[in-house]
Every structure is written in C-alpha cells, then in structure tokens.
Amino acid sequence: MKLSIIVPVYKARRYLQRCIESILQQTYTDYELILVNDGSPDSCGNLCDRFAQECDKVKVIHKKNGGLSSARNAGIAVARGEYITFVDADDTIASGTYYYNMRILLSNPDIDILEYPVTMNYESPQSEVLSFKPERISGNDIFPDWIRRKGYEHCFSCNKIYRADLFNFIRFPEGEVFEDTYITPTLFESAYNVFYSDCGFYYYYKNEGSISTSYSFKSQYFLYKNTVSLYDKVNDTYKMRDEAKDILLNSLDRLTDLHRCSDGKKEEYARARKMLKGKKIAINELFKMNIPPAQKAKYIIFSLFGVRAHCCIFSLLKKKLC
C-alpha cells in the first residue's frame, strides 16, 4: 500500500459524495481511502458505510466527535500507506492529481513532503490559484525557504502528500481550530527533502459553515496564537529579521480580528494582547516596506501608541466601532 487518503467527515452531507467520487475516480489505484466519521449527526455515517460496501479501497472509522484534528489523528493511527495525504470532506481533487504526483514520489523516495497546486475559493468570484514551478529544496534551507515563500499565508494540510513516518512523533493539536497553522510549519521544519510540484490541483471550496469561514473568538485566537509563535521562531531562532517583520504585521492583523469578536472576552483578549508585548517595528522601517498606505498608517499607529490604538484604527477603517 503506497498512499493513505484521510478524509475527516462531519456535517458534510451536501458535499461528501462529490468529494469521495473525485477520489475514487483518480487514475492512481494503489491507495486506501480512510473516511473518519467524527460523530456527524447527519447521514454522513451511512453514506460512508455505503461507499465502503461498494469499494474495497474504502475504510470507515466511526468515532465520537472530537474535532478535525482528532479525526485526522484517528486516520493516521490506522493508515497503512507509505505516504499520507488529507482531503476535507467539502473539497475535491482534480483528475490525475495522485497519478502524476505519486510518480514523482516513487521516483524520488527520499522526498518527505510534496506540495501541489491548489485553487482557493473554487467556483467563486474570489477564486485564486496557488501554483508552483517544479523545484526541490533540501536540508537546512527547507524551513527558511518556506518562510521566504510566505508559506504561512497558505498553511493548508490538504494540498500536500507526506511520507508517513513524518507522523511517527507529530500529531495534529486536538482541541484547537486552524490547526494547520501549527502543523504545517512543524512538518516543514522536520522534513529533509521537499518538492514543489506543478502537477494536479486541490480544489478548495469556501462553503458556509466551514471552519475557515467561522468567525469566533476561539477560532481567531488559535490563528493569532500560532502566528505569533511562528514570528518568535523566525525572529529569535532563525534570525530572519526581514521575513519576521511580515509575520509580525500578520500577527497584528490577526489580533485586530480577535479584537472584533472579543465582546464578553475582555480578560482573554487582554492576555492575548500581551503576546505582542515588546514586539514592534521601527517607524523608519515601516516607511521602507511595500505595503498599502492604509495598512502602513495603522501599523505606524501601533508603533507609536501600541496594540489598543492599532485595533481601534483597524475598526475605524472597517467602519466598525472599537
């Protein structure tokens, strides 16, 4: 068995069949499809069982609801493939994606992670393509190269194929959301060889009710926390000062998003704000950065007056009250 495809399933009845069929129609055949029914209250479990009865490549796990990370970890625990990949139940895979990318991996067995193109917000006016020129990165340059590419702006777990033994000591953080912003940099930092492929497509749909469209204090907190942690690593451990500035500005934007949904969470928000204590960019450096004027203005406010003023400016620019 070469490839294990893990699909967490929860409240995805409208999209699940589309997702599964896009996988079963792949021309690559040496795989197992692991459907993890994460306690879905709808008929997803029955649909999973039906596909398992019709196709011997399909394996179903039924478990108590524990969230996306828990479901992925459950799939990892039973996966038999030499490689692992993930697909969200409301997304699809373009025809031939696994055939061409597995050919690359099987011809280069030392590759730990292969990343392939993704269409974000597929079939929507905001559709955007992330593509790559074929390139191999090895050794100590993998994580710095990932930072220079601004991989943190598209921390998807799903448009990648991983060597299974990367997960011997790494698991998705359970109880969190936006867990990809933690696991993806961790995996890239653990890899010895990475290949960026121009073959295939992962079609990422922006569906109402999905985690990526949720806007709660909890979801924005983990997104913010993981971004600040990444800044600390890039700035303090890797000494990539220029790249760290971009991540710090990203952290500030995450914090202002957190501020916008912090009603009733004043103490939690105050603790979150302290994560940026002492982290600033000199105003003369801000003037040199190629960022839009409105963005630059609010970052200058941050440098002069701190986080609270930064959040207020952001809210005013968005015509929201602070």
C-alpha positions as CSV (number, residue, x, y, z in Angstrom):
1,M,0.0,0.0,0.0
2,K,1.6,3.3,-1.1
3,L,-0.9,6.0,-0.3
4,S,-3.4,6.6,2.5
5,I,-6.0,9.3,1.9
6,I,-7.7,10.5,5.1
7,V,-11.0,12.4,4.9
8,P,-12.5,13.7,8.2
9,V,-16.3,13.7,8.0
10,Y,-18.6,16.0,10.0
11,K,-21.8,17.7,8.9
12,A,-20.8,17.5,5.2
13,R,-23.7,15.6,3.7
14,R,-24.2,18.1,0.9
15,Y,-20.6,17.8,-0.3
16,L,-19.4,14.3,0.8
17,Q,-20.4,12.3,-2.2
18,R,-18.8,14.8,-4.6
19,C,-15.6,14.6,-2.5
20,I,-15.4,10.8,-2.4
21,E,-16.2,10.4,-6.1
22,S,-13.4,12.8,-7.0
23,I,-11.0,10.5,-5.1
24,L,-12.4,7.2,-6.4
25,Q,-12.2,8.5,-10.0
26,Q,-8.4,9.1,-9.7
27,T,-6.3,7.1,-12.2
28,Y,-3.8,6.2,-9.4
29,T,-5.0,3.0,-7.8
30,D,-2.5,1.9,-5.1
31,Y,-4.3,3.7,-2.2
32,E,-6.7,3.3,0.7
33,L,-9.4,5.8,1.4
34,I,-10.0,6.3,5.1
35,L,-13.3,8.0,5.9
36,V,-13.3,9.2,9.6
37,N,-16.9,9.8,10.7
38,D,-16.3,12.2,13.6
39,G,-19.7,11.7,15.2
40,S,-21.5,13.5,12.4
41,P,-25.2,13.9,13.5
42,D,-26.5,13.8,9.9
43,S,-26.5,10.8,7.4
44,C,-22.8,11.1,6.6
45,G,-22.0,7.9,8.5
46,N,-24.5,5.9,6.4
47,L,-23.0,7.4,3.2
48,C,-19.5,6.4,4.3
49,D,-20.7,2.8,5.0
50,R,-22.3,2.6,1.6
51,F,-19.1,3.6,-0.2
52,A,-17.2,1.0,1.9
53,Q,-19.6,-1.7,0.9
54,E,-19.3,-0.8,-2.8
55,C,-15.5,-0.3,-2.9
56,D,-12.9,-2.4,-1.0
57,K,-10.5,0.6,-1.1
58,V,-12.7,2.4,1.4
59,K,-12.3,2.0,5.1
60,V,-14.6,3.7,7.6
61,I,-13.9,4.8,11.2
62,H,-16.9,5.8,13.3
63,K,-15.8,7.8,16.4
64,K,-17.2,10.2,19.0
65,N,-17.0,13.8,17.9
66,G,-13.6,15.3,18.7
67,G,-12.9,17.8,16.0
68,L,-10.9,17.9,12.8
69,S,-7.5,17.3,14.5
70,S,-8.9,14.3,16.4
71,A,-10.4,12.8,13.2
72,R,-7.1,13.3,11.2
73,N,-5.1,11.7,14.1
74,A,-7.5,8.7,14.1
75,G,-6.9,8.3,10.4
76,I,-3.2,8.5,10.8
77,A,-3.3,5.8,13.5
78,V,-4.7,3.2,11.2
79,A,-3.1,4.3,7.9
80,R,-1.1,1.6,6.2
81,G,0.4,3.6,3.3
82,E,4.0,4.7,2.9
83,Y,2.5,8.2,2.2
84,I,-0.3,10.1,3.7
85,T,-2.5,12.9,2.3
86,F,-5.6,14.7,3.6
87,V,-8.8,15.8,1.9
88,D,-11.5,17.8,3.5
89,A,-15.0,16.4,3.0
90,D,-16.3,19.5,1.2
91,D,-13.4,19.7,-1.2
92,T,-12.4,17.8,-4.4
93,I,-9.3,16.6,-6.2
94,A,-8.6,17.2,-9.9
95,S,-8.3,14.1,-12.1
96,G,-4.8,12.7,-12.4
97,T,-3.5,14.6,-9.3
98,Y,-2.4,11.5,-7.4
99,Y,-1.1,9.6,-10.5
100,Y,1.4,12.3,-11.5
101,N,2.5,13.3,-8.0
102,M,2.9,9.7,-6.8
103,R,5.1,9.1,-9.9
104,I,7.3,11.9,-8.7
105,L,7.5,10.5,-5.1
106,L,8.1,6.9,-6.2
107,S,10.9,8.0,-8.4
108,N,12.4,10.1,-5.6
109,P,11.8,8.1,-2.4
110,D,13.8,10.5,-0.2
111,I,11.2,13.3,-0.7
112,D,9.3,13.9,2.6
113,I,6.7,16.4,1.5
114,L,5.3,17.1,-1.9
115,E,3.2,20.2,-2.3
116,Y,1.0,20.6,-5.4
117,P,-1.2,23.4,-6.8
118,V,-4.5,24.5,-5.1
119,T,-7.4,26.6,-6.3
120,M,-8.7,28.5,-3.3
121,N,-12.4,29.5,-3.1
122,Y,-13.0,27.3,-6.1
123,E,-16.1,28.1,-8.2
124,S,-16.5,31.5,-6.6
125,P,-15.7,35.1,-7.7
126,Q,-12.9,35.1,-5.2
127,S,-11.2,32.1,-6.8
128,E,-7.4,32.2,-6.6
129,V,-4.8,29.8,-7.9
130,L,-1.6,28.9,-6.0
131,S,0.8,27.2,-8.3
132,F,4.5,26.2,-8.2
133,K,7.4,25.8,-10.5
134,P,8.9,22.3,-10.1
135,E,11.6,22.6,-7.5
136,R,13.3,20.5,-4.9
137,I,14.5,22.0,-1.6
138,S,16.8,20.0,0.7
139,G,18.5,20.1,4.1
140,N,18.6,23.1,6.4
141,D,17.2,25.5,3.8
142,I,13.7,23.9,3.8
143,F,12.1,25.9,6.6
144,P,13.8,29.2,5.7
145,D,12.8,28.7,2.1
146,W,9.2,28.0,3.2
147,I,9.2,31.3,5.1
148,R,10.6,33.3,2.2
149,R,7.8,31.8,0.0
150,K,5.4,33.1,2.7
151,G,4.0,29.5,3.0
152,Y,2.4,30.6,6.3
153,E,-0.2,32.5,4.1
154,H,-1.5,29.2,2.8
155,C,-0.9,26.7,5.6
156,F,-3.1,24.1,4.0
157,S,-2.6,20.5,5.1
158,C,-4.6,19.1,2.2
159,N,-2.6,20.0,-1.0
160,K,0.4,18.0,0.2
161,I,1.5,14.4,0.2
162,Y,3.6,13.4,3.2
163,R,6.0,10.5,3.9
164,A,4.1,8.6,6.6
165,D,7.0,8.4,9.0
166,L,6.8,12.2,9.5
167,F,3.9,11.4,11.7
168,N,5.8,9.0,14.0
169,F,6.2,11.7,16.6
170,I,3.9,14.5,15.2
171,R,0.2,14.8,15.6
172,F,-2.4,17.5,14.9
173,P,-3.2,19.5,18.1
174,E,-6.5,18.3,19.4
175,G,-8.9,20.8,20.9
176,E,-7.7,23.6,18.6
177,V,-9.0,25.1,15.3
178,F,-7.0,26.4,12.4
179,E,-4.6,23.6,13.4
180,D,-2.9,23.8,10.0
181,T,-1.1,27.0,11.1
182,Y,0.6,24.8,13.7
183,I,1.2,21.5,12.0
184,T,2.4,22.8,8.6
185,P,5.4,24.7,9.8
186,T,6.2,21.9,12.2
187,L,6.2,19.3,9.4
188,F,8.3,21.5,7.1
189,E,10.8,22.1,9.9
190,S,11.0,18.3,10.3
191,A,11.5,17.4,6.6
192,Y,14.8,16.8,4.9
193,N,13.6,17.0,1.3
194,V,10.6,18.9,-0.1
195,F,9.4,19.0,-3.7
196,Y,7.1,21.7,-5.1
197,S,5.1,20.2,-8.0
198,D,3.2,21.7,-10.8
199,C,1.0,18.6,-11.3
200,G,-2.6,18.3,-10.3
201,F,-5.0,20.5,-8.3
202,Y,-6.6,20.5,-5.0
203,Y,-10.0,22.3,-5.2
204,Y,-10.7,24.2,-2.0
205,Y,-14.3,25.3,-1.7
206,K,-15.4,28.2,0.5
207,N,-18.6,26.7,2.0
208,E,-20.7,28.5,4.5
209,G,-20.4,26.9,8.0
210,S,-16.9,25.5,7.4
211,I,-14.1,26.1,9.9
212,S,-12.3,28.6,7.5
213,T,-15.4,30.8,7.4
214,S,-16.1,30.7,11.1
215,Y,-15.5,33.9,13.0
216,S,-15.5,33.3,16.7
217,F,-13.1,34.3,19.4
218,K,-11.9,30.7,19.8
219,S,-11.1,30.3,16.1
220,Q,-9.4,33.6,15.8
221,Y,-7.4,33.1,19.0
222,F,-5.7,30.0,17.7
223,L,-5.0,31.6,14.4
224,Y,-3.4,34.6,16.2
225,K,-1.5,32.4,18.7
226,N,0.1,30.2,16.1
227,T,1.1,33.3,14.0
228,V,2.8,34.9,17.0
229,S,4.6,31.6,17.8
230,L,5.8,31.5,14.2
231,Y,7.1,35.1,14.4
232,D,9.0,34.2,17.6
233,K,10.6,31.2,15.9
234,V,11.5,33.1,12.7
235,N,12.8,36.1,14.5
236,D,14.6,34.5,17.5
237,T,15.6,31.1,16.3
238,Y,16.3,31.6,12.6
239,K,17.3,35.3,12.9
240,M,15.4,36.1,9.7
241,R,14.7,39.6,10.7
242,D,13.2,41.0,7.5
243,E,10.9,38.0,7.0
244,A,9.9,38.2,10.6
245,K,8.6,41.7,10.1
246,D,6.0,40.5,7.7
247,I,4.8,37.8,10.1
248,L,4.6,40.4,12.9
249,L,2.4,42.6,10.7
250,N,0.3,39.4,10.0
251,S,0.1,38.8,13.8
252,L,-1.2,42.4,14.3
253,D,-3.9,41.8,11.7
254,R,-4.9,38.5,13.4
255,L,-5.1,40.4,16.8
256,T,-7.4,43.0,15.4
257,D,-9.6,40.3,14.0
258,L,-9.6,38.8,17.5
259,H,-10.5,42.3,18.9
260,R,-13.5,42.5,16.6
261,C,-15.1,39.3,18.2
262,S,-13.9,39.9,21.8
263,D,-17.2,41.0,23.3
264,G,-17.6,39.3,26.6
265,K,-14.0,38.1,26.4
266,K,-12.1,41.1,27.8
267,E,-9.8,39.1,30.1
268,E,-9.0,36.5,27.4
269,Y,-8.3,39.3,24.9
270,A,-6.1,41.2,27.4
271,R,-4.0,38.0,27.8
272,A,-3.8,37.5,24.1
273,R,-2.6,41.1,23.6
274,K,0.3,40.5,26.0
275,M,1.8,38.1,23.5
276,L,2.8,41.1,21.4
277,K,4.3,43.0,24.3
278,G,7.7,44.4,23.3
279,K,7.3,43.4,19.7
280,K,7.4,46.4,17.4
281,I,8.8,47.6,14.1
282,A,10.7,50.9,13.9
283,I,8.7,53.6,12.0
284,N,11.6,54.2,9.6
285,E,11.5,50.5,8.7
286,L,7.7,50.7,8.1
287,F,8.2,53.5,5.6
288,K,10.5,51.3,3.6
289,M,8.1,48.4,3.5
290,N,6.0,47.9,0.3
291,I,2.5,47.8,1.9
292,P,-0.7,49.8,1.1
293,P,-0.9,53.3,2.7
294,A,-3.9,52.5,4.8
295,Q,-2.1,49.4,6.2
296,K,1.1,51.4,6.8
297,A,-0.9,54.1,8.7
298,K,-2.3,51.7,11.2
299,Y,1.0,50.0,11.7
300,I,2.6,53.4,12.4
301,I,-0.2,54.0,15.0
302,F,0.8,50.6,16.5
303,S,4.4,51.6,16.7
304,L,3.6,54.9,18.3
305,F,0.8,54.1,20.6
306,G,0.6,50.3,21.0
307,V,-1.8,47.5,20.4
308,R,-5.0,49.1,21.7
309,A,-4.7,52.0,19.3
310,H,-3.9,49.8,16.4
311,C,-7.1,47.8,17.0
312,C,-9.2,50.9,17.2
313,I,-7.7,52.3,13.9
314,F,-8.4,49.0,12.2
315,S,-12.0,49.1,13.4
316,L,-12.5,52.7,12.2
317,L,-11.1,51.8,8.8
318,K,-13.6,49.0,8.6
319,K,-16.3,51.4,9.8
320,K,-16.8,49.4,13.0
321,L,-16.9,50.7,16.5
322,C,-14.0,49.9,18.8
